[in-house]
Amino acid sequence: MNLESFPDRPADVVIVGAGILGLAHAALAADRGLSVTVIERDERAVGASIRNFGHCCVTAQSGELYGLAQAARRHWLDYAQRAGFWAAESGALVVARSGIELQVLKELASAREAGQVTLLDAHQVTSRLRSTHGTPDPDIQGGALLRDDLRVDPRTTVAALAAWLQQQGVRFLWKTSALSFDDGVVHTSRGPVYGGRTIVCVGHDVDYLFPAAAAEHVIRRCTLQMSRAARPAGLDLEPAVLTATSMLRYDAFTDMPSSDALRASVDQDLLDIGANVMFTQRPDGTLILGDSHAYQHTAAPFLAERTTHTLNVEISGILGTPLEVVERWQGIYASSPNGALFVKEVAPGVTAVSVTSGVGMTVSFGLAERTLDTLFPAG
C-alpha cells in the first residue's frame, strides 16, 4: 500500500495492531464518530488473537477484570450481530473429579448471584461430554455451568471483524510496521501516518517499541502449547470445558477458601508445565486442546512433545475417547507479575495498551471502552 495515495487524511485515532485489542479500540472509536486508521505489520492478524480457545472467560474473573469482562461480553454480542461472526452464549462447563474440586465450585456458587454458577451432578456433566464411542471419566463427581461465558471461533472472528470495520470506513494499512512515534504522527515502514491520538496495541511486542516502559511493568512472553484434534464421532459440545487446573489460574476460583487445598491436590506433572487443561469445540467440530504456560523475555521456539502429550492424555481421559491430533502450535501473549493490564502514556499523544495476562479475548472490548473514555471524555 502506497501511503502517498493518502497524503491529507489524518485520522482522529491511529491504532497500531490489528489483533482483537486493537480492533476493539477501532470498533468503539468508530462508533463514537471518530475517524480511525489501523496500522498492522502483517497482512492479517496471526498472533495471540487467533491462537487461543475462543473462550471469553467472564465468570471466572473478579474485581476490576470482572467489570471489564462483563462490559466486553455486551460488546462481543453486539458486534457479532452487526459484523456477522459466530458468537455463542454457551457458558463454560467446569468438570470436578474430586471432592475438593467440587467444594471450590460450591463456594463460588454461594459467592455469586443466583443463576450465574449452577452446580451440576455427575450425570449432568457426563451427559454433556458423551460421544458415540466415548464414555466420560468415571471419576467425574459433578461440576458447574458458568452462565456468562461466551465462545467465538478464534480462526475466523478477528478477520471477520476487521473486514466489517473496513466496510464501515475504518482505514487499514496492512504490511506496515510502526517504527517510531511523535505527537500526532506514527513513522512507519511506508512513511508517516498522521492522527490526533495514537493507541498502540501490540501485545507482548510492546517491549520492541517502548522497552523502558515494558521493563518497568516487567512484561514477559508467556508461551503456550496447544493443538487441534479431529471431532470425536457424535461429540457436540456447547460450552468451553474447564478442569481443576483452570481453577488454579483465575481469581474467582483462587479467591475461594478451599483453593489452597485444591492446588495441593493437583498432580505435580500438571503444575510443572503450568497446565490449564481445557478444551473447546469449533463450529467445524474440531477440538482446540491446551494448554501449558512458560514465561521468558524471549520466547523459546521449541515445543516439548511430552508437554503436549500430558495435556492431551488428560483431555482424552475426561472424554473417554482417543483424540486424533491434526495441528499443533505455539501461542504467545504478554504477561506480567505486576498486574493483568498495561495502560501507559509512553509519549505525548501516544498510549500503549496491552493485556498482560491470558484474558485478552475476555476483557478486550471492556478495556478499549475504558481507554477511550479516558482519552475522549464525553462532553
Backbone torsions as a table, in degrees:
resi	resn	phi	psi	omega
1	MET	NA	129.8	-178.7
2	ASN	-94.4	111.1	-176.8
3	LEU	-68.1	-19.4	176.8
4	GLU	-62.8	-15.6	176.6
5	SER	-71.5	-14.7	-176.4
6	PHE	-129.0	58.4	-173.1
7	PRO	-71.9	-22.6	-171.2
8	ASP	-125.7	41.6	-178.0
9	ARG	-124.1	59.5	175.3
10	PRO	-64.3	138.2	-179.8
11	ALA	-97.4	158.8	172.1
12	ASP	-63.8	-38.9	-178.2
13	VAL	-133.4	131.0	170.0
14	VAL	-110.5	125.3	-178.8
15	ILE	-114.2	128.3	177.7
16	VAL	-101.9	116.6	-179.4
17	GLY	112.3	121.8	-178.1
18	ALA	-111.2	29.1	166.2
19	GLY	-76.6	-172.7	-172.4
20	ILE	-65.3	-33.4	-179.7
21	LEU	-70.1	-41.6	176.0
22	GLY	-63.3	-42.9	179.8
23	LEU	-67.2	-34.9	176.6
24	ALA	-62.3	-43.3	175.4
25	HIS	-62.1	-42.3	-178.8
26	ALA	-63.8	-44.6	-177.4
27	ALA	-63.8	-47.6	-176.9
28	LEU	-71.5	-33.6	175.8
29	ALA	-65.7	-43.2	178.8
30	ALA	-62.9	-37.3	178.4
31	ASP	-66.4	-21.6	176.4
32	ARG	-86.5	4.2	179.6
33	GLY	85.5	10.4	179.3
34	LEU	-86.2	145.1	172.6
35	SER	-81.6	140.1	-169.2
36	VAL	-133.0	134.5	168.2
37	THR	-120.0	132.9	177.7
38	VAL	-113.2	127.9	177.9
39	ILE	-107.6	129.3	-179.1
40	GLU	-138.7	129.3	-174.5
41	ARG	-70.8	-27.2	179.9
42	ASP	-98.0	171.8	179.4
43	GLU	-81.3	-7.9	175.2
44	ARG	-166.0	165.4	178.7
45	ALA	-70.7	127.7	-179.1
46	VAL	-132.1	10.1	-175.2
47	GLY	-95.3	-144.6	-173.6
48	ALA	-57.8	-28.5	-175.4
49	SER	-66.9	-20.1	178.5
50	ILE	-112.9	-2.7	-174.6
51	ARG	-104.5	15.4	-172.6
52	ASN	-108.5	-170.8	-177.5
53	PHE	-80.9	-13.1	-172.4
54	GLY	71.6	26.7	-175.6
55	HIS	-108.7	119.9	173.6
56	CYS	-93.5	98.7	-168.0
57	CYS	-87.7	73.7	-171.6
58	VAL	-73.0	-51.4	-169.1
59	THR	-64.5	-31.4	-174.4
60	ALA	-81.3	-0.5	177.7
61	GLN	-86.1	162.1	174.9
62	SER	-142.7	164.4	176.4
63	GLY	60.0	-135.4	-177.3
64	GLU	-58.0	-42.5	-177.7
65	LEU	-67.0	-31.6	178.6
66	TYR	-64.7	-43.3	177.7
67	GLY	-63.5	-42.2	178.1
68	LEU	-65.4	-38.6	-179.9
69	ALA	-65.5	-41.1	178.4
70	GLN	-65.3	-40.1	176.2
71	ALA	-64.2	-43.0	179.3
72	ALA	-61.9	-38.7	180.0
73	ARG	-56.5	-45.1	179.6
74	ARG	-61.0	-42.2	-179.4
75	HIS	-70.5	-38.0	176.5
76	TRP	-55.1	-48.6	-177.9
77	LEU	-67.0	-36.7	178.5
78	ASP	-65.1	-49.5	-177.2
79	TYR	-72.9	-27.8	174.7
80	ALA	-61.0	-42.7	179.4
81	GLN	-68.8	-43.1	-175.7
82	ARG	-74.9	-39.9	-176.2
83	ALA	-91.8	-13.1	173.9
84	GLY	82.4	24.2	174.8
85	PHE	-100.5	160.6	-175.1
86	TRP	-76.3	129.8	171.7
87	ALA	-145.1	129.1	-174.4
88	ALA	-116.0	129.2	173.6
89	GLU	-83.3	63.4	-169.3
90	SER	-92.3	-14.1	-174.0
91	GLY	71.4	-173.2	175.5
92	ALA	-132.0	143.8	179.1
93	LEU	-105.8	119.8	175.5
94	VAL	-100.7	122.1	-177.6
95	VAL	-93.6	127.2	178.3
96	ALA	-110.0	123.1	-179.7
97	ARG	-115.2	15.9	175.4
98	SER	-154.4	165.8	-179.9
99	GLY	-65.1	-36.9	-178.6
100	ILE	-70.4	-35.2	175.9
101	GLU	-63.1	-42.9	179.0
102	LEU	-65.9	-34.5	-179.9
103	GLN	-65.2	-41.4	177.9
104	VAL	-61.1	-40.7	179.3
105	LEU	-66.1	-37.9	177.0
106	LYS	-63.0	-41.0	179.7
107	GLU	-65.3	-40.3	178.5
108	LEU	-66.8	-41.2	178.7
109	ALA	-60.0	-37.8	179.5
110	SER	-71.0	-28.4	-176.1
111	ALA	-82.9	-18.7	-175.3
112	ARG	-103.5	165.5	178.8
113	GLU	-62.6	154.0	-177.4
114	ALA	-57.9	132.9	175.6
115	GLY	92.1	-14.4	-178.8
116	GLN	-75.9	-36.6	176.8
117	VAL	-125.5	109.9	-176.8
118	THR	-105.2	119.1	179.1
119	LEU	-73.7	142.0	-178.3
120	LEU	-124.4	148.5	173.7
121	ASP	-85.7	177.1	-174.8
122	ALA	-59.6	-43.4	-178.9
123	HIS	-64.2	-40.1	-179.9
124	GLN	-64.1	-30.9	177.5
125	VAL	-77.6	-51.8	-174.9
126	THR	-65.0	-30.3	178.9
127	SER	-65.2	-27.2	178.1
128	ARG	-80.4	-17.2	-175.8
129	LEU	-104.8	-1.1	-172.0
130	ARG	-76.5	141.8	174.7
131	SER	-128.2	177.1	-174.6
132	THR	-58.4	-42.9	-175.0
133	HIS	-114.4	14.5	-176.5
134	GLY	-119.9	139.9	172.5
135	THR	-116.4	112.3	-175.6
136	PRO	-56.0	157.2	-176.2
137	ASP	-47.1	122.3	179.7
138	PRO	-67.2	-13.2	178.5
139	ASP	-79.0	-6.3	179.9
140	ILE	-64.2	124.0	-178.0
141	GLN	-103.3	-14.2	-178.2
142	GLY	160.0	-155.4	-179.5
143	GLY	170.5	-160.5	-179.9
144	ALA	-152.6	148.3	173.8
145	LEU	-104.7	123.1	178.8
146	LEU	-94.1	107.1	-166.4
147	ARG	-62.6	-41.4	-165.6
148	ASP	-86.7	-5.5	-177.9
149	ASP	-69.6	148.7	179.5
150	LEU	-119.7	164.0	170.6
151	ARG	-133.5	139.8	170.2
152	VAL	-129.2	168.3	178.0
153	ASP	-92.3	110.0	-174.5
154	PRO	-64.3	-23.9	-177.1
155	ARG	-74.9	-23.4	-172.6
156	THR	-122.1	-20.6	-170.4
157	THR	-64.7	-48.7	-175.0
158	VAL	-63.5	-43.2	178.9
159	ALA	-63.8	-40.4	179.7
160	ALA	-65.2	-41.2	179.5
161	LEU	-66.2	-42.3	179.1
162	ALA	-62.6	-43.0	179.9
163	ALA	-62.9	-40.7	179.3
164	TRP	-66.9	-41.9	178.7
165	LEU	-61.5	-37.8	177.6
166	GLN	-63.0	-38.3	176.8
167	GLN	-64.6	-28.4	-179.6
168	GLN	-84.0	-0.3	176.1
169	GLY	106.7	0.6	174.5
170	VAL	-72.2	131.6	-177.7
171	ARG	-90.9	126.7	179.4
172	PHE	-111.8	131.1	173.8
173	LEU	-114.0	92.3	-179.1
174	TRP	-81.1	161.5	178.9
175	LYS	52.4	41.5	-177.5
176	THR	-133.7	119.2	-176.7
177	SER	-96.2	132.7	171.6
178	ALA	-78.5	129.2	-175.1
179	LEU	-109.9	-41.6	179.3
180	SER	-158.5	170.7	-169.4
181	PHE	-137.6	139.3	166.0
182	ASP	-129.6	167.5	178.6
183	ASP	-61.1	115.2	177.6
184	GLY	87.2	3.8	179.8
185	VAL	-151.1	137.7	171.5
186	VAL	-109.6	122.3	177.3
187	HIS	-86.9	119.2	-174.3
188	THR	-118.3	173.9	177.9
189	SER	-66.7	-10.6	178.6
190	ARG	-118.0	11.4	178.9
191	GLY	117.3	179.1	-177.2
192	PRO	-74.9	143.7	173.9
193	VAL	-123.0	124.2	-172.5
194	TYR	-101.7	146.1	177.4
195	GLY	-168.6	168.4	-179.0
196	GLY	-75.3	-52.6	177.2
197	ARG	-125.9	147.5	176.6
198	THR	-117.3	131.3	176.5
199	ILE	-120.9	122.0	-174.6
200	VAL	-104.5	114.3	-177.4
201	CYS	-123.6	75.0	-175.4
202	VAL	-114.1	18.7	174.1
203	GLY	59.9	-133.2	-176.6
204	HIS	-68.3	-18.0	-179.2
205	ASP	-79.9	8.2	176.7
206	VAL	-60.2	-26.0	-179.8
207	ASP	-71.2	-20.2	174.6
208	TYR	-70.6	-34.6	-175.8
209	LEU	-93.8	-37.0	-176.7
210	PHE	-134.4	71.2	-172.2
211	PRO	-62.2	-37.5	-178.2
212	ALA	-66.4	-44.3	179.7
213	ALA	-65.3	-39.8	178.9
214	ALA	-65.9	-40.1	179.0
215	ALA	-65.5	-38.3	179.2
216	GLU	-61.9	-36.8	178.9
217	HIS	-87.3	-2.2	-178.9
218	VAL	56.0	53.5	179.7
219	ILE	-81.1	126.8	177.4
220	ARG	-122.8	172.9	173.8
221	ARG	-98.9	129.1	172.6
222	CYS	-101.4	121.1	179.3
223	THR	-103.0	143.1	-176.4
224	LEU	-126.0	146.6	169.2
225	GLN	-107.4	125.5	-177.2
226	MET	-136.4	162.9	177.7
227	SER	-152.0	168.2	179.0
228	ARG	-127.4	135.2	-177.3
229	ALA	-118.2	150.7	174.3
230	ALA	-61.8	153.3	-179.0
231	ARG	-66.6	121.0	170.8
232	PRO	-63.3	134.9	-175.0
233	ALA	-52.9	129.6	175.3
234	GLY	80.1	1.5	-178.9
235	LEU	-88.4	122.3	176.8
236	ASP	-131.3	99.6	-177.5
237	LEU	-100.8	125.5	171.5
238	GLU	-87.2	-55.1	-175.4
239	PRO	-80.3	159.4	162.5
240	ALA	-64.9	147.7	-178.1
241	VAL	-114.2	122.9	-179.4
242	LEU	-114.8	162.6	-178.4
243	THR	-135.3	-169.7	-178.4
244	ALA	-57.0	-41.7	-179.1
245	THR	-64.9	-30.1	174.8
246	SER	-62.7	-38.5	-178.1
247	MET	-67.8	-17.7	176.9
248	LEU	-82.0	-9.1	-170.7
249	ARG	-109.2	-8.8	-175.1
250	TYR	-122.7	136.4	-170.7
251	ASP	-62.3	-32.1	-179.1
252	ALA	-59.8	-33.4	177.7
253	PHE	-83.7	-44.3	-176.3
254	THR	-69.8	-16.3	174.4
255	ASP	-74.8	-13.0	-175.3
256	MET	-77.5	150.9	-175.5
257	PRO	-58.3	-31.2	-175.2
258	SER	-93.3	10.7	-174.3
259	SER	-67.3	-35.6	178.8
260	ASP	-64.8	-41.1	177.6
261	ALA	-64.9	-35.5	176.6
262	LEU	-62.4	-47.5	179.9
263	ARG	-58.7	-41.6	-179.3
264	ALA	-64.7	-21.0	-176.7
265	SER	-90.3	-12.8	-174.8
266	VAL	-81.0	139.7	-179.1
267	ASP	-56.0	137.1	-178.6
268	GLN	-62.7	-32.1	178.8
269	ASP	-59.6	-35.9	178.6
270	LEU	-74.9	-39.2	177.5
271	LEU	-64.3	-36.9	-176.9
272	ASP	-63.2	-29.5	-179.7
273	ILE	-101.1	9.6	-179.4
274	GLY	60.3	42.2	-171.3
275	ALA	-69.1	139.0	161.5
276	ASN	-124.4	89.0	-176.7
277	VAL	-73.9	108.4	179.2
278	MET	-155.1	168.3	179.5
279	PHE	-158.7	154.0	176.1
280	THR	-134.9	159.7	178.1
281	GLN	-112.3	124.5	178.5
282	ARG	-73.9	163.9	177.6
283	PRO	-58.1	-24.5	178.3
284	ASP	-82.6	1.2	177.2
285	GLY	95.4	-18.5	179.3
286	THR	-70.5	156.9	-177.1
287	LEU	-105.9	133.3	170.4
288	ILE	-94.5	124.6	-171.9
289	LEU	-117.5	143.5	175.8
290	GLY	179.0	-164.4	-20.7
291	ASP	-142.1	165.0	178.6
292	SER	-106.7	169.7	-179.4
293	HIS	-142.9	126.2	174.0
294	ALA	-136.6	148.1	-170.2
295	TYR	-123.6	130.4	176.9
296	GLN	-161.1	158.3	178.2
297	HIS	-73.4	-37.0	175.2
298	THR	-116.4	122.4	-172.5
299	ALA	-73.4	125.9	171.8
300	ALA	-70.2	135.0	-173.4
301	PRO	-84.4	-5.6	-169.3
302	PHE	-92.1	139.5	-178.9
303	LEU	-104.2	127.6	178.5
304	ALA	-84.9	117.4	-177.3
305	GLU	-62.6	-31.7	178.8
306	ARG	-61.6	-37.1	179.6
307	THR	-64.5	-49.2	178.7
308	THR	-61.1	-41.0	179.2
309	HIS	-61.3	-43.8	-180.0
310	THR	-59.7	-45.7	-179.8
311	LEU	-63.5	-47.0	-173.4
312	ASN	-73.3	-29.9	173.6
313	VAL	-64.6	-40.6	177.3
314	GLU	-60.3	-46.4	-177.4
315	ILE	-69.2	-41.1	176.7
316	SER	-59.3	-38.4	178.7
317	GLY	-66.4	-38.8	178.4
318	ILE	-63.2	-45.3	-178.3
319	LEU	-78.7	-22.1	-178.2
320	GLY	70.0	33.4	-179.9
321	THR	-150.3	146.8	176.5
322	PRO	-65.2	153.9	178.7
323	LEU	-118.5	134.2	177.0
324	GLU	-101.5	104.6	-177.9
325	VAL	-76.9	131.3	-178.5
326	VAL	-115.6	-15.4	178.9
327	GLU	-152.2	149.4	171.5
328	ARG	-134.3	150.2	176.8
329	TRP	-159.0	167.9	175.5
330	GLN	-107.8	126.9	171.2
331	GLY	-96.1	151.6	176.1
332	ILE	-139.8	132.0	172.3
333	TYR	-141.8	165.6	179.0
334	ALA	-75.5	140.6	178.1
335	SER	-141.2	150.6	178.3
336	SER	-151.2	138.3	172.8
337	PRO	-73.2	-7.5	-176.7
338	ASN	-95.9	11.1	176.9
339	GLY	131.8	162.8	-172.6
340	ALA	-85.3	-9.4	-175.2
341	LEU	-129.7	137.9	175.2
342	PHE	-124.3	108.4	177.8
343	VAL	-132.8	116.3	-173.6
344	LYS	-151.5	136.1	170.5
345	GLU	-77.9	107.3	-172.6
346	VAL	-93.4	-12.5	177.0
347	ALA	-163.6	162.1	178.2
348	PRO	-55.4	123.0	179.0
349	GLY	78.2	6.5	-175.9
350	VAL	-126.0	121.3	178.4
351	THR	-117.6	125.2	175.1
352	ALA	-95.1	134.0	-178.4
353	VAL	-133.5	119.9	174.1
354	SER	-137.5	147.6	169.2
355	VAL	-92.0	116.3	-174.5
356	THR	-102.3	50.8	172.5
357	SER	-163.5	-175.6	-174.8
358	GLY	-88.8	30.9	-175.1
359	VAL	-119.8	29.7	-177.8
360	GLY	-60.3	-45.8	177.9
361	MET	-64.7	-33.9	-174.6
362	THR	-70.1	-41.9	-172.2
363	VAL	-110.1	-1.3	-168.9
364	SER	-49.8	-54.9	-176.2
365	PHE	-68.8	-34.6	178.1
366	GLY	-66.1	-42.7	178.5
367	LEU	-67.2	-40.7	178.1
368	ALA	-61.2	-42.1	178.6
369	GLU	-60.3	-44.3	-179.4
370	ARG	-66.9	-39.8	178.7
371	THR	-62.5	-44.8	-179.4
372	LEU	-68.3	-34.9	175.6
373	ASP	-60.3	-35.9	180.0
374	THR	-73.8	-43.8	-175.5
375	LEU	-78.6	-30.9	-177.3
376	PHE	-130.0	68.7	-177.0
377	PRO	-62.6	143.2	179.6
378	ALA	-63.1	143.0	177.0
379	GLY	77.9	NA	NA
